[in-house]
């Protein structure tokens, strides 16, 4: 789907398996942490992409990947994960377009509740999601147990 903001055009579309390496490069360039020996390993990402190809989305300026996001569907609600936009392409609508594309893909799966986790205090991410209609659910406590810290 072509996007246009202030005469900058880009497309958002599902990723292909051969683009997963470029996706992790966008994460690195955007300073998003990831766990290449755990849940973000090439094998895990390929397996997840095969299960849910409609939920791995990328934004492209011509042939260049400028942003990425992975959505997940837990059967009750949709989750927006691993959103990253290259620093050179921020504040021009890329992140908003990726969020909307996630919501649209999740709606096609029957979801009407969308959730996110933001690590730490990330004002830019918080502002993006508030602007996109999300609200702080700080009344919910989040706990995690990991068998391995690389997971």
N, CA, C and O atoms as a GROMACS GRO file, in nm:
protein
  604
    1UNK      N    1   0.083  -0.117   0.000
    1UNK     CA    2   0.000   0.000   0.000
    1UNK      C    3   0.088   0.124   0.000
    1UNK      O    4   0.166   0.143   0.094
    2UNK      N    5   0.078   0.209  -0.101
    2UNK     CA    6   0.160   0.329  -0.106
    2UNK      C    7   0.120   0.427   0.003
    2UNK      O    8   0.002   0.445   0.033
    3UNK      N    9   0.218   0.489   0.062
    3UNK     CA   10   0.197   0.590   0.166
    3UNK      C   11   0.260   0.719   0.116
    3UNK      O   12   0.356   0.717   0.040
    4UNK      N   13   0.204   0.832   0.159
    4UNK     CA   14   0.258   0.960   0.119
    4UNK      C   15   0.242   1.058   0.234
    4UNK      O   16   0.130   1.079   0.283
    5UNK      N   17   0.350   1.116   0.278
    5UNK     CA   18   0.346   1.222   0.379
    5UNK      C   19   0.445   1.328   0.337
    5UNK      O   20   0.565   1.302   0.325
    6UNK      N   21   0.393   1.448   0.315
    6UNK     CA   22   0.479   1.560   0.273
    6UNK      C   23   0.562   1.524   0.150
    6UNK      O   24   0.682   1.551   0.145
    7UNK      N   25   0.497   1.463   0.051
    7UNK     CA   26   0.560   1.427  -0.076
    7UNK      C   27   0.664   1.315  -0.066
    7UNK      O   28   0.730   1.286  -0.166
    8UNK      N   29   0.678   1.253   0.050
    8UNK     CA   30   0.767   1.137   0.062
    8UNK      C   31   0.680   1.014   0.045
    8UNK      O   32   0.584   0.994   0.119
    9UNK      N   33   0.713   0.930  -0.052
    9UNK     CA   34   0.633   0.811  -0.077
    9UNK      C   35   0.711   0.686  -0.038
    9UNK      O   36   0.831   0.675  -0.063
   10UNK      N   37   0.638   0.593   0.022
   10UNK     CA   38   0.695   0.465   0.060
   10UNK      C   39   0.581   0.364   0.058
   10UNK      O   40   0.464   0.401   0.056
   11UNK      N   41   0.617   0.238   0.059
   11UNK     CA   42   0.514   0.134   0.064
   11UNK      C   43   0.532   0.050   0.190
   11UNK      O   44   0.643   0.038   0.243
   12UNK      N   45   0.423  -0.006   0.237
   12UNK     CA   46   0.424  -0.100   0.348
   12UNK      C   47   0.370  -0.231   0.292
   12UNK      O   48   0.263  -0.235   0.230
   13UNK      N   49   0.445  -0.338   0.316
   13UNK     CA   50   0.404  -0.470   0.265
   13UNK      C   51   0.463  -0.579   0.353
   13UNK      O   52   0.556  -0.555   0.430
   14UNK      N   53   0.407  -0.700   0.341
   14UNK     CA   54   0.465  -0.814   0.415
   14UNK      C   55   0.609  -0.840   0.370
   14UNK      O   56   0.644  -0.821   0.254
   15UNK      N   57   0.688  -0.885   0.465
   15UNK     CA   58   0.828  -0.917   0.435
   15UNK      C   59   0.841  -1.054   0.371
   15UNK      O   60   0.755  -1.141   0.387
   16UNK      N   61   0.950  -1.071   0.299
   16UNK     CA   62   0.986  -1.200   0.241
   16UNK      C   63   1.096  -1.261   0.328
   16UNK      O   64   1.170  -1.189   0.396
   17UNK      N   65   1.108  -1.391   0.325
   17UNK     CA   66   1.208  -1.459   0.407
   17UNK      C   67   1.348  -1.404   0.384
   17UNK      O   68   1.426  -1.388   0.478
   18UNK      N   69   1.381  -1.375   0.260
   18UNK     CA   70   1.516  -1.327   0.231
   18UNK      C   71   1.540  -1.185   0.283
   18UNK      O   72   1.653  -1.136   0.276
   19UNK      N   73   1.439  -1.118   0.334
   19UNK     CA   74   1.454  -0.984   0.389
   19UNK      C   75   1.474  -0.982   0.541
   19UNK      O   76   1.491  -0.875   0.600
   20UNK      N   77   1.472  -1.099   0.604
   20UNK     CA   78   1.486  -1.103   0.750
   20UNK      C   79   1.620  -1.048   0.798
   20UNK      O   80   1.625  -0.983   0.903
   21UNK      N   81   1.725  -1.073   0.725
   21UNK     CA   82   1.856  -1.017   0.763
   21UNK      C   83   1.856  -0.865   0.757
   21UNK      O   84   1.915  -0.799   0.843
   22UNK      N   85   1.790  -0.812   0.657
   22UNK     CA   86   1.779  -0.666   0.646
   22UNK      C   87   1.694  -0.611   0.761
   22UNK      O   88   1.720  -0.501   0.810
   23UNK      N   89   1.593  -0.687   0.803
   23UNK     CA   90   1.509  -0.647   0.916
   23UNK      C   91   1.593  -0.630   1.042
   23UNK      O   92   1.580  -0.530   1.112
   24UNK      N   93   1.679  -0.727   1.069
   24UNK     CA   94   1.761  -0.716   1.191
   24UNK      C   95   1.862  -0.602   1.178
   24UNK      O   96   1.902  -0.543   1.279
   25UNK      N   97   1.905  -0.570   1.056
   25UNK     CA   98   1.992  -0.454   1.036
   25UNK      C   99   1.918  -0.324   1.069
   25UNK      O  100   1.976  -0.232   1.127
   26UNK      N  101   1.791  -0.317   1.032
   26UNK     CA  102   1.711  -0.199   1.067
   26UNK      C  103   1.700  -0.190   1.219
   26UNK      O  104   1.713  -0.081   1.275
   27UNK      N  105   1.677  -0.303   1.287
   27UNK     CA  106   1.672  -0.300   1.434
   27UNK      C  107   1.801  -0.242   1.491
   27UNK      O  108   1.799  -0.156   1.578
   28UNK      N  109   1.914  -0.291   1.441
   28UNK     CA  110   2.044  -0.245   1.490
   28UNK      C  111   2.063  -0.097   1.461
   28UNK      O  112   2.102  -0.020   1.550
   29UNK      N  113   2.036  -0.056   1.338
   29UNK     CA  114   2.054   0.084   1.299
   29UNK      C  115   1.960   0.177   1.377
   29UNK      O  116   1.993   0.293   1.400
   30UNK      N  117   1.845   0.125   1.416
   30UNK     CA  118   1.748   0.204   1.492
   30UNK      C  119   1.773   0.195   1.642
   30UNK      O  120   1.698   0.253   1.722
   31UNK      N  121   1.877   0.125   1.681
   31UNK     CA  122   1.915   0.109   1.822
   31UNK      C  123   1.810   0.033   1.902
   31UNK      O  124   1.788   0.061   2.020
   32UNK      N  125   1.745  -0.063   1.837
   32UNK     CA  126   1.650  -0.151   1.904
   32UNK      C  127   1.724  -0.277   1.945
   32UNK      O  128   1.788  -0.341   1.861
   33UNK      N  129   1.716  -0.312   2.070
   33UNK     CA  130   1.786  -0.434   2.114
   33UNK      C  131   1.717  -0.556   2.055
   33UNK      O  132   1.597  -0.555   2.028
   34UNK      N  133   1.793  -0.659   2.037
   34UNK     CA  134   1.734  -0.786   1.996
   34UNK      C  135   1.824  -0.899   2.042
   34UNK      O  136   1.939  -0.877   2.079
   35UNK      N  137   1.771  -1.019   2.040
   35UNK     CA  138   1.838  -1.136   2.095
   35UNK      C  139   1.865  -1.238   1.984
   35UNK      O  140   1.786  -1.330   1.962
   36UNK      N  141   1.979  -1.222   1.914
   36UNK     CA  142   2.007  -1.309   1.800
   36UNK      C  143   2.036  -1.454   1.837
   36UNK      O  144   2.037  -1.540   1.749
   37UNK      N  145   2.058  -1.482   1.966
   37UNK     CA  146   2.081  -1.621   2.008
   37UNK      C  147   1.955  -1.682   2.068
   37UNK      O  148   1.956  -1.798   2.109
   38UNK      N  149   1.848  -1.605   2.074
   38UNK     CA  150   1.724  -1.651   2.135
   38UNK      C  151   1.606  -1.634   2.041
   38UNK      O  152   1.607  -1.683   1.929
   39UNK      N  153   1.506  -1.563   2.089
   39UNK     CA  154   1.381  -1.549   2.013
   39UNK      C  155   1.397  -1.474   1.882
   39UNK      O  156   1.310  -1.483   1.795
   40UNK      N  157   1.506  -1.399   1.867
   40UNK     CA  158   1.530  -1.325   1.743
   40UNK      C  159   1.636  -1.392   1.656
   40UNK      O  160   1.692  -1.328   1.567
   41UNK      N  161   1.663  -1.519   1.682
   41UNK     CA  162   1.761  -1.590   1.600
   41UNK      C  163   1.705  -1.607   1.458
   41UNK      O  164   1.583  -1.607   1.439
   42UNK      N  165   1.792  -1.620   1.360
   42UNK     CA  166   1.743  -1.639   1.223
   42UNK      C  167   1.645  -1.756   1.212
   42UNK      O  168   1.546  -1.748   1.139
   43UNK      N  169   1.672  -1.865   1.284
   43UNK     CA  170   1.584  -1.982   1.276
   43UNK      C  171   1.447  -1.952   1.335
   43UNK      O  172   1.344  -1.988   1.277
   44UNK      N  173   1.445  -1.884   1.449
   44UNK     CA  174   1.317  -1.849   1.513
   44UNK      C  175   1.238  -1.751   1.427
   44UNK      O  176   1.116  -1.766   1.411
   45UNK      N  177   1.305  -1.652   1.372
   45UNK     CA  178   1.236  -1.555   1.288
   45UNK      C  179   1.180  -1.620   1.162
   45UNK      O  180   1.067  -1.589   1.122
   46UNK      N  181   1.256  -1.709   1.099
   46UNK     CA  182   1.206  -1.780   0.981
   46UNK      C  183   1.084  -1.864   1.015
   46UNK      O  184   0.986  -1.865   0.941
   47UNK      N  185   1.089  -1.934   1.128
   47UNK     CA  186   0.977  -2.019   1.169
   47UNK      C  187   0.853  -1.934   1.196
   47UNK      O  188   0.742  -1.970   1.154
   48UNK      N  189   0.871  -1.823   1.264
   48UNK     CA  190   0.756  -1.736   1.293
   48UNK      C  191   0.700  -1.675   1.165
   48UNK      O  192   0.578  -1.667   1.148
   49UNK      N  193   0.788  -1.633   1.075
   49UNK     CA  194   0.743  -1.577   0.947
   49UNK      C  195   0.661  -1.680   0.870
   49UNK      O  196   0.560  -1.646   0.808
   50UNK      N  197   0.704  -1.805   0.872
   50UNK     CA  198   0.629  -1.910   0.800
   50UNK      C  199   0.491  -1.932   0.860
   50UNK      O  200   0.395  -1.959   0.788
   51UNK      N  201   0.481  -1.918   0.994
   51UNK     CA  202   0.350  -1.936   1.061
   51UNK      C  203   0.258  -1.817   1.039
   51UNK      O  204   0.137  -1.834   1.026
   52UNK      N  205   0.316  -1.697   1.035
   52UNK     CA  206   0.233  -1.575   1.029
   52UNK      C  207   0.293  -1.475   0.929
   52UNK      O  208   0.336  -1.367   0.969
   53UNK      N  209   0.296  -1.510   0.802
   53UNK     CA  210   0.360  -1.421   0.704
   53UNK      C  211   0.293  -1.285   0.690
   53UNK      O  212   0.356  -1.189   0.648
   54UNK      N  213   0.167  -1.276   0.725
   54UNK     CA  214   0.095  -1.150   0.714
   54UNK      C  215   0.128  -1.052   0.827
   54UNK      O  216   0.090  -0.936   0.821
   55UNK      N  217   0.199  -1.099   0.930
   55UNK     CA  218   0.226  -1.016   1.046
   55UNK      C  219   0.370  -0.964   1.054
   55UNK      O  220   0.406  -0.898   1.152
   56UNK      N  221   0.450  -0.994   0.955
   56UNK     CA  222   0.586  -0.937   0.943
   56UNK      C  223   0.578  -0.829   0.836
   56UNK      O  224   0.561  -0.861   0.718
   57UNK      N  225   0.589  -0.704   0.874
   57UNK     CA  226   0.566  -0.595   0.779
   57UNK      C  227   0.687  -0.504   0.770
   57UNK      O  228   0.757  -0.480   0.868
   58UNK      N  229   0.710  -0.455   0.650
   58UNK     CA  230   0.820  -0.363   0.628
   58UNK      C  231   0.773  -0.241   0.552
   58UNK      O  232   0.679  -0.247   0.473
   59UNK      N  233   0.841  -0.130   0.577
   59UNK     CA  234   0.819  -0.007   0.500
   59UNK      C  235   0.940   0.009   0.409
   59UNK      O  236   1.055  -0.009   0.451
   60UNK      N  237   0.914   0.043   0.284
   60UNK     CA  238   1.020   0.050   0.184
   60UNK      C  239   1.016   0.181   0.108
   60UNK      O  240   0.911   0.227   0.063
   61UNK      N  241   1.132   0.240   0.094
   61UNK     CA  242   1.154   0.357   0.010
   61UNK      C  243   1.228   0.304  -0.112
   61UNK      O  244   1.348   0.281  -0.108
   62UNK      N  245   1.154   0.283  -0.220
   62UNK     CA  246   1.211   0.214  -0.335
   62UNK      C  247   1.242   0.072  -0.291
   62UNK      O  248   1.153   0.003  -0.240
   63UNK      N  249   1.362   0.027  -0.308
   63UNK     CA  250   1.402  -0.107  -0.264
   63UNK      C  251   1.463  -0.110  -0.125
   63UNK      O  252   1.501  -0.216  -0.077
   64UNK      N  253   1.473   0.004  -0.060
   64UNK     CA  254   1.539   0.011   0.071
   64UNK      C  255   1.438  -0.003   0.184
   64UNK      O  256   1.339   0.069   0.190
   65UNK      N  257   1.465  -0.098   0.274
   65UNK     CA  258   1.381  -0.115   0.393
   65UNK      C  259   1.413  -0.001   0.489
   65UNK      O  260   1.529   0.020   0.527
   66UNK      N  261   1.309   0.073   0.528
   66UNK     CA  262   1.329   0.188   0.617
   66UNK      C  263   1.261   0.170   0.753
   66UNK      O  264   1.284   0.248   0.845
   67UNK      N  265   1.177   0.068   0.763
   67UNK     CA  266   1.109   0.041   0.890
   67UNK      C  267   1.052  -0.098   0.890
   67UNK      O  268   1.024  -0.156   0.784
   68UNK      N  269   1.034  -0.153   1.009
   68UNK     CA  270   0.981  -0.289   1.022
   68UNK      C  271   0.897  -0.300   1.150
   68UNK      O  272   0.909  -0.218   1.242
   69UNK      N  273   0.814  -0.401   1.151
   69UNK     CA  274   0.735  -0.432   1.270
   69UNK      C  275   0.689  -0.577   1.259
   69UNK      O  276   0.668  -0.629   1.150
   70UNK      N  277   0.675  -0.641   1.374
   70UNK     CA  278   0.620  -0.776   1.379
   70UNK      C  279   0.497  -0.770   1.469
   70UNK      O  280   0.505  -0.721   1.582
   71UNK      N  281   0.387  -0.818   1.421
   71UNK     CA  282   0.267  -0.830   1.504
   71UNK      C  283   0.252  -0.976   1.545
   71UNK      O  284   0.298  -1.067   1.476
   72UNK      N  285   0.187  -0.997   1.657
   72UNK     CA  286   0.153  -1.133   1.699
   72UNK      C  287   0.007  -1.135   1.740
   72UNK      O  288  -0.051  -1.034   1.778
   73UNK      N  289  -0.050  -1.253   1.732
   73UNK     CA  290  -0.191  -1.274   1.761
   73UNK      C  291  -0.199  -1.384   1.866
   73UNK      O  292  -0.166  -1.499   1.839
   74UNK      N  293  -0.242  -1.349   1.987
   74UNK     CA  294  -0.247  -1.450   2.093
   74UNK      C  295  -0.383  -1.520   2.101
   74UNK      O  296  -0.409  -1.596   2.194
   75UNK      N  297  -0.469  -1.493   2.002
   75UNK     CA  298  -0.600  -1.557   2.000
   75UNK      C  299  -0.708  -1.473   2.065
   75UNK      O  300  -0.827  -1.497   2.044
   76UNK      N  301  -0.669  -1.374   2.145
   76UNK     CA  302  -0.764  -1.283   2.210
   76UNK      C  303  -0.738  -1.139   2.172
   76UNK      O  304  -0.831  -1.060   2.156
   77UNK      N  305  -0.611  -1.105   2.160
   77UNK     CA  306  -0.574  -0.969   2.122
   77UNK      C  307  -0.450  -0.973   2.035
   77UNK      O  308  -0.378  -1.073   2.030
   78UNK      N  309  -0.428  -0.862   1.967
   78UNK     CA  310  -0.310  -0.849   1.883
   78UNK      C  311  -0.204  -0.769   1.954
   78UNK      O  312  -0.234  -0.679   2.034
   79UNK      N  313  -0.080  -0.802   1.925
   79UNK     CA  314   0.034  -0.734   1.985
   79UNK      C  315   0.121  -0.674   1.875
   79UNK      O  316   0.144  -0.737   1.772
   80UNK      N  317   0.168  -0.555   1.898
   80UNK     CA  318   0.260  -0.489   1.806
   80UNK      C  319   0.398  -0.494   1.870
   80UNK      O  320   0.419  -0.442   1.980
   81UNK      N  321   0.491  -0.557   1.801
   81UNK     CA  322   0.624  -0.584   1.855
   81UNK      C  323   0.732  -0.538   1.758
   81UNK      O  324   0.710  -0.527   1.637
   82UNK      N  325   0.849  -0.511   1.812
   82UNK     CA  326   0.972  -0.493   1.735
   82UNK      C  327   0.959  -0.383   1.629
   82UNK      O  328   1.015  -0.397   1.520
   83UNK      N  329   0.887  -0.276   1.659
   83UNK     CA  330   0.873  -0.163   1.568
   83UNK      C  331   1.003  -0.083   1.566
   83UNK      O  332   1.053  -0.041   1.670
   84UNK      N  333   1.056  -0.063   1.447
   84UNK     CA  334   1.179   0.015   1.432
   84UNK      C  335   1.177   0.088   1.299
   84UNK      O  336   1.133   0.035   1.197
   85UNK      N  337   1.224   0.212   1.302
   85UNK     CA  338   1.237   0.294   1.182
   85UNK      C  339   1.378   0.351   1.180
   85UNK      O  340   1.429   0.397   1.283
   86UNK      N  341   1.439   0.348   1.065
   86UNK     CA  342   1.574   0.405   1.053
   86UNK      C  343   1.573   0.552   1.098
   86UNK      O  344   1.478   0.625   1.068
   87UNK      N  345   1.675   0.594   1.170
   87UNK     CA  346   1.680   0.734   1.215
   87UNK      C  347   1.662   0.835   1.101
   87UNK      O  348   1.602   0.941   1.121
   88UNK      N  349   1.713   0.804   0.984
   88UNK     CA  350   1.703   0.895   0.870
   88UNK      C  351   1.561   0.909   0.815
   88UNK      O  352   1.535   0.997   0.734
   89UNK      N  353   1.470   0.822   0.860
   89UNK     CA  354   1.334   0.823   0.807
   89UNK      C  355   1.228   0.839   0.917
   89UNK      O  356   1.114   0.799   0.899
   90UNK      N  357   1.266   0.897   1.027
   90UNK     CA  358   1.172   0.919   1.137
   90UNK      C  359   1.097   1.050   1.119
   90UNK      O  360   1.143   1.142   1.052
   91UNK      N  361   0.981   1.054   1.181
   91UNK     CA  362   0.896   1.174   1.184
   91UNK      C  363   0.840   1.213   1.047
   91UNK      O  364   0.814   1.330   1.020
   92UNK      N  365   0.822   1.112   0.962
   92UNK     CA  366   0.760   1.137   0.831
   92UNK      C  367   0.643   1.042   0.806
   92UNK      O  368   0.595   1.031   0.694
   93UNK      N  369   0.599   0.973   0.912
   93UNK     CA  370   0.481   0.889   0.900
   93UNK      C  371   0.506   0.740   0.884
   93UNK      O  372   0.410   0.664   0.871
   94UNK      N  373   0.631   0.698   0.883
   94UNK     CA  374   0.661   0.556   0.862
   94UNK      C  375   0.609   0.471   0.978
   94UNK      O  376   0.540   0.371   0.956
   95UNK      N  377   0.640   0.510   1.099
   95UNK     CA  378   0.597   0.432   1.216
   95UNK      C  379   0.444   0.426   1.223
   95UNK      O  380   0.387   0.320   1.250
   96UNK      N  381   0.378   0.539   1.201
   96UNK     CA  382   0.232   0.540   1.204
   96UNK      C  383   0.174   0.446   1.099
   96UNK      O  384   0.077   0.375   1.126
   97UNK      N  385   0.233   0.445   0.980
   97UNK     CA  386   0.185   0.356   0.873
   97UNK      C  387   0.205   0.210   0.912
   97UNK      O  388   0.120   0.126   0.883
   98UNK      N  389   0.317   0.178   0.976
   98UNK     CA  390   0.342   0.040   1.020
   98UNK      C  391   0.243  -0.002   1.129
   98UNK      O  392   0.194  -0.114   1.128
   99UNK      N  393   0.214   0.088   1.222
   99UNK     CA  394   0.116   0.058   1.327
   99UNK      C  395  -0.020   0.031   1.264
   99UNK      O  396  -0.087  -0.068   1.297
  100UNK      N  397  -0.062   0.117   1.173
  100UNK     CA  398  -0.191   0.098   1.107
  100UNK      C  399  -0.195  -0.033   1.029
  100UNK      O  400  -0.296  -0.104   1.032
  101UNK      N  401  -0.087  -0.066   0.959
  101UNK     CA  402  -0.082  -0.191   0.883
  101UNK      C  403  -0.092  -0.311   0.977
  101UNK      O  404  -0.157  -0.410   0.943
  102UNK      N  405  -0.030  -0.304   1.093
  102UNK     CA  406  -0.043  -0.411   1.193
  102UNK      C  407  -0.187  -0.426   1.237
  102UNK      O  408  -0.242  -0.536   1.239
  103UNK      N  409  -0.247  -0.314   1.273
  103UNK     CA  410  -0.386  -0.317   1.319
  103UNK      C  411  -0.477  -0.376   1.211
  103UNK      O  412  -0.564  -0.458   1.240
  104UNK      N  413  -0.457  -0.335   1.086
  104UNK     CA  414  -0.538  -0.387   0.976
  104UNK      C  415  -0.519  -0.538   0.959
  104UNK      O  416  -0.616  -0.611   0.942
  105UNK      N  417  -0.395  -0.585   0.965
  105UNK     CA  418  -0.368  -0.729   0.952
  105UNK      C  419  -0.431  -0.806   1.067
  105UNK      O  420  -0.485  -0.915   1.047
  106UNK      N  421  -0.424  -0.750   1.187
  106UNK     CA  422  -0.483  -0.818   1.303
  106UNK      C  423  -0.636  -0.815   1.298
  106UNK      O  424  -0.700  -0.912   1.340
  107UNK      N  425  -0.694  -0.706   1.247
  107UNK     CA  426  -0.840  -0.703   1.231
  107UNK      C  427  -0.886  -0.813   1.135
  107UNK      O  428  -0.991  -0.874   1.156
  108UNK      N  429  -0.808  -0.838   1.029
  108UNK     CA  430  -0.843  -0.944   0.935
  108UNK      C  431  -0.845  -1.080   1.004
  108UNK      O  432  -0.911  -1.173   0.958
  109UNK      N  433  -0.772  -1.092   1.115
  109UNK     CA  434  -0.770  -1.216   1.193
  109UNK      C  435  -0.877  -1.216   1.302
  109UNK      O  436  -0.885  -1.309   1.381
  110UNK      N  437  -0.959  -1.112   1.306
  110UNK     CA  438  -1.067  -1.105   1.402
  110UNK      C  439  -1.033  -1.037   1.534
  110UNK      O  440  -1.111  -1.044   1.628
  111UNK      N  441  -0.920  -0.972   1.541
  111UNK     CA  442  -0.881  -0.905   1.665
  111UNK      C  443  -0.934  -0.761   1.665
  111UNK      O  444  -0.937  -0.695   1.562
  112UNK      N  445  -0.975  -0.715   1.782
  112UNK     CA  446  -1.021  -0.577   1.796
  112UNK      C  447  -0.956  -0.507   1.915
  112UNK      O  448  -0.987  -0.392   1.945
  113UNK      N  449  -0.865  -0.576   1.982
  113UNK     CA  450  -0.786  -0.519   2.090
  113UNK      C  451  -0.641  -0.529   2.049
  113UNK      O  452  -0.594  -0.636   2.007
  114UNK      N  453  -0.568  -0.418   2.060
  114UNK     CA  454  -0.429  -0.413   2.019
  114UNK      C  455  -0.345  -0.365   2.137
  114UNK      O  456  -0.382  -0.269   2.205
  115UNK      N  457  -0.235  -0.431   2.161
  115UNK     CA  458  -0.150  -0.400   2.277
  115UNK      C  459  -0.004  -0.388   2.235
  115UNK      O  460   0.039  -0.439   2.132
  116UNK      N  461   0.068  -0.318   2.319
  116UNK     CA  462   0.212  -0.302   2.299
  116UNK      C  463   0.283  -0.306   2.433
  116UNK      O  464   0.222  -0.282   2.537
  117UNK      N  465   0.409  -0.338   2.430
  117UNK     CA  466   0.499  -0.320   2.544
  117UNK      C  467   0.608  -0.226   2.498
  117UNK      O  468   0.661  -0.242   2.388
  118UNK      N  469   0.641  -0.129   2.581
  118UNK     CA  470   0.751  -0.038   2.551
  118UNK      C  471   0.854  -0.058   2.660
  118UNK      O  472   0.824  -0.043   2.779
  119UNK      N  473   0.976  -0.092   2.619
  119UNK     CA  474   1.082  -0.114   2.717
  119UNK      C  475   1.131   0.020   2.771
  119UNK      O  476   1.161   0.112   2.695
  120UNK      N  477   1.138   0.029   2.903
  120UNK     CA  478   1.189   0.151   2.966
  120UNK      C  479   1.098   0.269   2.939
  120UNK      O  480   0.983   0.253   2.900
  121UNK      N  481   1.150   0.384   2.961
  121UNK     CA  482   1.076   0.507   2.934
  121UNK      C  483   1.123   0.558   2.798
  121UNK      O  484   1.225   0.626   2.790
  122UNK      N  485   1.051   0.527   2.695
  122UNK     CA  486   1.085   0.567   2.560
  122UNK      C  487   0.980   0.670   2.516
  122UNK      O  488   0.874   0.634   2.464
  123UNK      N  489   1.010   0.797   2.537
  123UNK     CA  490   0.915   0.904   2.510
  123UNK      C  491   0.869   0.906   2.364
  123UNK      O  492   0.751   0.931   2.337
  124UNK      N  493   0.959   0.879   2.271
  124UNK     CA  494   0.921   0.880   2.130
  124UNK      C  495   0.818   0.771   2.100
  124UNK      O  496   0.720   0.796   2.031
  125UNK      N  497   0.842   0.650   2.152
  125UNK     CA  498   0.746   0.541   2.131
  125UNK      C  499   0.614   0.570   2.201
  125UNK      O  500   0.507   0.547   2.145
  126UNK      N  501   0.622   0.620   2.323
  126UNK     CA  502   0.499   0.652   2.396
  126UNK      C  503   0.418   0.756   2.318
  126UNK      O  504   0.296   0.742   2.304
  127UNK      N  505   0.484   0.860   2.268
  127UNK     CA  506   0.415   0.963   2.190
  127UNK      C  507   0.351   0.908   2.064
  127UNK      O  508   0.238   0.944   2.030
  128UNK      N  509   0.423   0.820   1.994
  128UNK     CA  510   0.369   0.758   1.874
  128UNK      C  511   0.240   0.682   1.904
  128UNK      O  512   0.140   0.700   1.835
  129UNK      N  513   0.243   0.599   2.006
  129UNK     CA  514   0.125   0.517   2.033
  129UNK      C  515   0.010   0.599   2.091
  129UNK      O  516  -0.106   0.568   2.064
  130UNK      N  517   0.038   0.701   2.170
  130UNK     CA  518  -0.068   0.789   2.218
  130UNK      C  519  -0.132   0.860   2.099
  130UNK      O  520  -0.255   0.870   2.091
  131UNK      N  521  -0.050   0.909   2.007
  131UNK     CA  522  -0.100   0.974   1.886
  131UNK      C  523  -0.185   0.878   1.803
  131UNK      O  524  -0.279   0.920   1.735
  132UNK      N  525  -0.153   0.749   1.809
  132UNK     CA  526  -0.225   0.647   1.732
  132UNK      C  527  -0.348   0.595   1.806
  132UNK      O  528  -0.414   0.502   1.759
  133UNK      N  529  -0.381   0.656   1.920
  133UNK     CA  530  -0.504   0.619   1.990
  133UNK      C  531  -0.487   0.522   2.106
  133UNK      O  532  -0.587   0.478   2.163
  134UNK      N  533  -0.366   0.488   2.141
  134UNK     CA  534  -0.342   0.396   2.253
  134UNK      C  535  -0.341   0.475   2.383
  134UNK      O  536  -0.312   0.595   2.383
  135UNK      N  537  -0.372   0.408   2.493
  135UNK     CA  538  -0.366   0.475   2.623
  135UNK      C  539  -0.284   0.391   2.719
  135UNK      O  540  -0.275   0.269   2.706
  136UNK      N  541  -0.227   0.458   2.814
  136UNK     CA  542  -0.143   0.394   2.914
  136UNK      C  543  -0.229   0.305   3.003
  136UNK      O  544  -0.327   0.351   3.061
  137UNK      N  545  -0.193   0.180   3.013
  137UNK     CA  546  -0.263   0.085   3.099
  137UNK      C  547  -0.173   0.052   3.218
  137UNK      O  548  -0.149  -0.065   3.248
  138UNK      N  549  -0.124   0.157   3.283
  138UNK     CA  550  -0.028   0.135   3.391
  138UNK      C  551  -0.090   0.064   3.510
  138UNK      O  552  -0.019   0.025   3.603
  139UNK      N  553  -0.221   0.046   3.510
  139UNK     CA  554  -0.287  -0.032   3.615
  139UNK      C  555  -0.258  -0.182   3.598
  139UNK      O  556  -0.290  -0.261   3.686
  140UNK      N  557  -0.200  -0.219   3.485
  140UNK     CA  558  -0.164  -0.359   3.459
  140UNK      C  559  -0.017  -0.377   3.494
  140UNK      O  560   0.068  -0.300   3.449
  141UNK      N  561   0.012  -0.477   3.571
  141UNK     CA  562   0.152  -0.509   3.605
  141UNK      C  563   0.197  -0.620   3.513
  141UNK      O  564   0.121  -0.713   3.485
  142UNK      N  565   0.317  -0.613   3.467
  142UNK     CA  566   0.372  -0.713   3.376
  142UNK      C  567   0.485  -0.785   3.447
  142UNK      O  568   0.577  -0.722   3.499
  143UNK      N  569   0.478  -0.918   3.449
  143UNK     CA  570   0.582  -1.001   3.508
  143UNK      C  571   0.630  -1.097   3.400
  143UNK      O  572   0.555  -1.132   3.309
  144UNK      N  573   0.754  -1.138   3.411
  144UNK     CA  574   0.809  -1.228   3.311
  144UNK      C  575   0.899  -1.332   3.379
  144UNK      O  576   0.967  -1.303   3.478
  145UNK      N  577   0.898  -1.449   3.326
  145UNK     CA  578   0.987  -1.556   3.369
  145UNK      C  579   1.054  -1.611   3.244
  145UNK      O  580   0.985  -1.646   3.148
  146UNK      N  581   1.186  -1.619   3.245
  146UNK     CA  582   1.259  -1.669   3.129
  146UNK      C  583   1.341  -1.789   3.170
  146UNK      O  584   1.408  -1.788   3.273
  147UNK      N  585   1.336  -1.890   3.089
  147UNK     CA  586   1.423  -2.005   3.110
  147UNK      C  587   1.567  -1.971   3.074
  147UNK      O  588   1.662  -2.031   3.125
  148UNK      N  589   1.583  -1.874   2.984
  148UNK     CA  590   1.715  -1.834   2.935
  148UNK      C  591   1.708  -1.685   2.902
  148UNK      O  592   1.614  -1.641   2.836
  149UNK      N  593   1.803  -1.608   2.946
  149UNK     CA  594   1.804  -1.463   2.921
  149UNK      C  595   1.816  -1.428   2.773
  149UNK      O  596   1.785  -1.315   2.734
  150UNK      N  597   1.862  -1.521   2.690
  150UNK     CA  598   1.869  -1.496   2.546
  150UNK      C  599   1.737  -1.518   2.476
  150UNK      O  600   1.725  -1.492   2.357
  151UNK      N  601   1.639  -1.566   2.548
  151UNK     CA  602   1.508  -1.595   2.489
  151UNK      C  603   1.432  -1.468   2.463
  151UNK      O  604   1.320  -1.472   2.413
   0.00000   0.00000   0.00000
